[in-house]
Amino acid sequence: MTNRQPTAPTRNRRRRLRALGRRQALRVPGPVPPGTTRIEAVGLRVERAGRPVLDQVDLRVRAGELHALVGPNGAGKSTLLAAISGDLPVAGGTIEVDGRAQADWSPVELAMRRAVLTQSSTLSFPFVVEEVVRMGRAPWTGRPEEEHDDVVVAETMARCDIARFAARTYPSLSGGEQARAALARVLAQQASVLLLDEPTAALDLHHQELVMRIARDRADAGDAVVVVLHDLALAAAYADLVTLLADGRIRAAGPPAEVLTAPLLTEVYRHDIEVVPHPRTNLPLVVPRRQPHPLENR
């Protein structure tokens, strides 16, 4: 009796079926009620070259909330974001995602749950903007959600004000345009946890407000959003909660009005800072105290 080897089409079909089986076995996230804890870090410690850059940090990220991480340079904001996103190993403490240890989720399962915007997004190849945004749809490849790729990509580019750049190569864009394209890729992922590291850093005033409005809208729609910010006025205006870090530890956490106080900010930032209410909205305005210009005294 002769053992017949499967033909190439048969082998390919079997590989596709095995891949589909693995896709079907994935734990796909479902609807989450507002207030549900999506990510929780307890006693987090991160070290670099044997030196702690985060120590005994607790953080809870809930559905329906926009949580701002603020603090001076070197405070540990980006390190904390990288740790809770799973992109940075920790030396101590625990991180849970949707009630399970972070390590219990596969990379694809994590990508279905949380999307991460890093400070810089460098591409080695001249992909056009639409291709870059479409990369965000990768976790849903081979699933029914893939049918919505074209609509999601188009809507996301329009929302981030980059639709007119769709056919341009990513390296040809300005820094601010690249930042918005990178954000569009993250939003196209349609994960219900957004971890955004300084999304407004390279943007003009109009697009800073646009990006923070997007983040606010996503939180209002039930997503959990964490944003690293240097602009304390943006944190005061858009965040539900603010965590203030300094020297790798949490100095304060709570609603913006409780955390963004002049005495605490003056101490942490080592600069005289004033916090005054906006005359119309009553939102806190955080401004450095400056000496009058000499010409003003003439």
Residue, then its C-alpha position, 0 to 999 in steps of 0.5 A: m500500500t502506497n502512502r500518498q502525500p497530501t497535495a500543496p492545496t490540501r496542506n495549505r487548507r489544513r494550515r488555514l483550518r488550524a490557524l482558524g481553530r487557533r483564532q476561534a480559541l482566543r478569548v475575545p473581550g466582550p462588553v464591560p460595564p462602566g467602573t469595571t477595573r480593566i488594568e490593576a497594578v499593585g506594588l509595582r517596581v521597575e529597575r534599570a541598571g539595578r536602580p529603581v525607576l518605579d517603586q511601590v506604585d499602585l494604579r487602577v484603570r477603570a472603564g469609562e474613565l480618563h486617567a492622566l499621569v503627570g509629573p516632571n521629567g524622569a518621574g516614571k510616567s512613561t515607564l509606568l505606562a510601558a509596564i502596564s501595557g506589557d512592554l516592559p518587564v517588572a522587578g516586583g509587584t503584580i499587573e492584572v488585565d481584566g482580572r487575570a495576570q498580564a502574563d496569562w494573556s497571549p499577545v493577540e488577546l492583549a492586543m484585542r484589549r489594549a492599544v498602546l501609543t508610544q512617544s515615537s513611532t519610527l517606520s523603516f519602510p515608506f508605508v503610506v498613511e492608510e497602510v499605517v492606520r490599517m496595521g491597527r486592525a491586525p489583531w482582528t485578522g481572520r475574525p468577523e471583525e475584519e469585515h469592518d476594516d475599511v470602514v474603521v480605517a476611513e472613519t479613524m483617519a477622518r477623526c484624526d484629521i489625516a484623511r487628506f494624507a491617506a496616500r502620502t508616505y508616513p516619512s513625508l509627514s511632519g512630526g505632528e502629522q505623524a503623531r496623528a497617524a500613529l494615534a489613528r493606527v491605535l484607535a483603529q485597533q478598537a481596543s477598549v483600553l487606550l494607553l497613550d504616551e504624550p499624544t499631544a507633545a508634537l501637536d499645535l493647539h488645535h490638534q492638542e484639543l482634538v486629540m484630548r477630545i477624542a480621548r474624552d469621547r472614548a472614555d465617555a463611551g465606556d473605554a478606559v483611557v490612560v494618558v501621559l501628559h506634560d500639560l497640566a491644564l489639559a489634565a485638569a480640563y479632560a481627566d477624571l483622575v490624575t496620578l502625580l508621580a515624582d522620583g518613581r513614586i506616586r505623590a498624589a492621586g485623585p480628581p484633578a482639583e485635589v491633586l493639581t494644587a499650587p503647594l503640591l505642584t510647586e514642591v514636585y516641579r521645584h518651581d513656583i506654580e499658581v492654580v487659578p480657576h478659569p473665569r468662565t468654566n471654573l476649571p483649574l488653570v495651572v501656570p508658572r509664576r513669572q517675573p514681569h518683563p523689565l519693559e513692562n515696568r517702564 
